[in-house]
Amino acid sequence: MSRSIIHLNIADFAVAVESNIQPSLKGYPLVIAPLGAPRAVVYDMSDEAYKEGIRKGMALARAKRINKKIKILPPSFNRYERVMKDLLKQTFAFTPLIESGTSDGHIFLDVTGSGRLFGPSVDVAFKLKKAFKKTFNFDPIWSVATNKLVAKVATRVVKPVGEYIVAPGDEKAFLAPLPLNLIPGLIKKDLTKFFEFNLFFISQARVLTLEQLKIPFHFRAPLIYDWIRGIDPTPVTTLCENLSIISFDHEFSDDTNTADLLKRALYLMVEKTCKTLRNRRLTGGVTKIILSYSDGLQTTSRLKLVPPTSNDMAMFKKCIPLLNKAWTRRVRIRHMRLTCEKLCQGAIQADLFSTGTKETKQGELILAMDKINEKFGKNSIKAGLTIKVKNEG
Amino acid sequence: MTKKPCLACKLFVGTSGYSYGEWIDSGFYPSGTHSSDMLDFYTRIFHATELNYTWYQMPKAPAIERMCTKVPKNFKFAAKLTRTMTHEIKKGQWTKQVMLFRQGIEPLIQSQKLLCILIQLPPYFERSINFRNYLAALLDELAGLPVAVEFRHDSWANDKVFSELERRKVTLVSVDEPDLPSLFPPLDVVTNPDLFYVRFHGRNSKGWRSGNMQKQFDYDYAQRELEKWAATIKTTMMAQAAAGGIFFNNHVRGQAPKNALRLIDLLLKDYHLQKT
């Protein structure tokens, strides 16, 4: 039996969240962009702003030239993420197979196995849409299809409002008349190559055989060959896979590319992460840093921690090159996230013959700091790196 | 004296929708049936179905056209009117919705596969002045198309309503549903000589207002309940109309196709007897 995938998409998510907080913003051209940052770019915009020609990633100065009266709000990633988590709680009632971005308003649900409990997938999608409207005042676009790719294209077709049900077996015919840029996964470079061959629509691209596709697209050809035929076997990543993750965020009051500020923020997050790990008698096996730039783009880097640790200093030492690896752009950074995955039990028994290495001494120091903070209150003692210097942002 | 059934009356018995994964577990579809093959298998057993999805989404002509090519020549569809014209009516916008719906189902009309448009009205749609005016306007907009109206509120069980439907040649949907306060009663009134229409929702009183379709439509009709309906259909309804649509909506655990097949057996039994 084929799968039943629901895709819920709250169009212009950041704008929708802000408009819910300030309903007076509804109906006006609104742009989400960092206010204080030079060379800031548009992170998100309302449909009204879109109609005026403003696009994501456009320089804010240019957007202002298009419409001088445009309303601008700074992005608040933490808020979007909180709302996203609340939305996920509602969807979790129907299936454990849920996949979503952190704060993009996109949610995929695999309801193949829950039909006997909750009824047909279209009914589940419709119920969720109603629940989102009632509880959060969001009006999501929804679609039902047999895979994530087709479901996502379907919501793109009806954006900004509506619904689309793609019947099983109808995927190929549904995609045929659509332009190639609606296929998720096709990057700008891929599209340019298609356009060079005068191929603009999915039906036109299908004329090419796999061998022919391999010439311009090399190793990506088999993927593209499947995508334009509506084939996408990728599963919906379950939430359970994310349960054993510790994650902390830092949002900079003004977008920054000052290394010291970034390091300080990183150390504060490492401290919190390691404290959580120690409280749970765990160690972290993998760390990941996600940097969100003022134009909304993100870069990520990941590192396996060998051996797994809950030591602030050891983890920070490994996170510094990780930060440098993720920090690939000159655009200012608005938000940084540190996640710690692959949590495992820490060593319960100490070494019989302690060698007094630097790490063990650091471990003792951290434990002593924990005790002081517990006894005299939070931040009674802290690492020098986290102390703010006067006149520093 | 009981009336004899009209042999010229064409019956279309089927289920409300056909694409249910649990019908594989119940044995209606063979194990391993792909969702895209369900319609093909369904058409080998039944000659009509209700299109439920058109209630959720405005039908789109290309998709409907593709569906028409997948069914036999004489297969019929009853297309449920989209919710924007029944449950979520927006003043000043619904006429455009009717136009879009007409465009969407055009391939059904062209290929002569449209049994009727099913207008399923919500339980709060009482016989008030506003709703009466709306229904009249809606039927005007749908003029020229075969239409069946299903009421979920008992205030519409009124002779004046029936005679107006008769005047308009609009089919009143006979419903079999739980015996609960304010629900439309089961009637055998035929208002359109071209078509009568019966919908079996099941009689699950407990689950009816649960908000969960799996509870609401979880019911298995007993033999005597179906026999009673078979007698009513044969003696009263078939005698008054040229065709009849009979659909089972109790889809949970494959009860709908099972009950539909049993009803066909009951209807055929006497039909053969009468023929011989």
Interface residues (C-beta under 8 A of the other chain):
Chain A: M1 S2 S4 T112 G115 R116 L117 F118 G119 P120 V122 D123 A125 F126 T146 E163 Y164 I165 A167 P168 G169 D170 A173 F174 P177
Chain B: G17 S19 Y20 G21 E22 I24 D25 G32 T33 H34 S35 S36 D37 M38 N52 Y53 Y56 Q57 P62 A63 R66 M67 N212 M213 Q214 R253
